[in-house]
Amino acid sequence: MAMMRYRNLSGNSGVRRYEIGADSIRVEFVGGATYLYDHAAPGRAEVEIMKALAEAGQGLATFISQHVGEHYAVRLR
């Protein structure tokens, strides 16, 4: 599955693209850093919220900064 462009409805998000998996979400930020978040880190509840926010096109970067922080599974680049 290819990464989808984040709709960025607020117009000032730090998220550029995302890819949703069965138990994960991969997020690429504007600066190019890409992280994988999964049910192990930061956890199922957080990942499912992140998936919904990604599909809605709003609130993902804010949620990550306020509730997830550095609790990612792996930094991909």
N, C-alpha and C positions, 0 to 999 in steps of 0.2 A: 504494500500500500504506500502511496506517495504522500508526502506531507501536504497538508491543505493550508492555504493562506488564511491567516486569522483575519476576520472581518474588521476588527478594531473599530467598533461602532462609536467609541468615545473619541477616537481620533488621536490619542496620545499614548497608546499602549506600548510597552516594551516587548511584547510578543509579536513575532513575525509569522511563524508557521507552527503547525502542530500535526501530530499523527496519533490517532487513537487505536489502541490494541485492546484485546479482550480484558486484560488486567493491568493495562499501562497506558501512559500518554507520554509522548516525546514532544518536547517544546523547544523551539528555536527562538532565541531572543534577538532583538534588533542588532546587537553587537556581534552576533554570529555564534555565541555560545549555545550549545544544545545539550539538554538534560533529559534523562529518562526517569520518570516517576512511576512506581508500580505499587502493587498491593503490599509489598514488604516494606518499602520506604517511599513515601511517607505513610502509607497505609491505604486500605480499601476506601474508607469514607472520603479521605482527601482526594484520592485519584478520581473517584466517581463525581465529586463536585467539580474538579478540574475539567473532566470530560464535558460535563454539562455547560460550564462556562465557555469552554472552547467552541462548542457548537453554537452557543448563543452569540458569540462574538464580542463579549463584554465582560470585564471583571476578572479575567484570568491572571494577569500580571499582579493585580492588587491582591488577589487571594494567595498567590504564591508568596509574595513579599510579606504578607501579614500572618499567614497560617502555616506555610510550608518551610520557607527559608532555605536552609542548606540541607534539608532532609530529602535528598533525592537518591535514587538508586545508583546512578552513574552519570558522570559528565562525559558526554560523547565527543565533544569538541569545544 
